[in-house]
Amino acid sequence: MNNIKKYLLYGITIVVIVFAFVWEYYIGLWEAAQAEDKVIVRTDSFVLWPLVITLVALSLYQMFGKKR
């Protein structure tokens, strides 16, 4: 994989990680503003965190994987 693709992967990974923490912060504020008796089901976590884990795993593999 050439350097441009690696740097693009690393950049996307960093942006998604920052987005995930900002998203969690604002979702926490939103949840606090909801009524107490309401049950909130967070289906966004089923998409966001597997995406973060996959991007981090790919980035780590590119950094520390076998060199040809």
Number of C-alpha atoms within 10 A of each C-alpha: 6 6 8 9 10 15 12 11 17 19 13 15 21 16 12 18 19 12 14 16 11 12 14 13 12 11 13 11 11 10 14 10 9 11 9 8 6 8 9 9 7 8 8 9 12 9 9 16 14 11 16 19 13 12 19 19 13 16 20 12 11 15 12 8 10 7 6 3
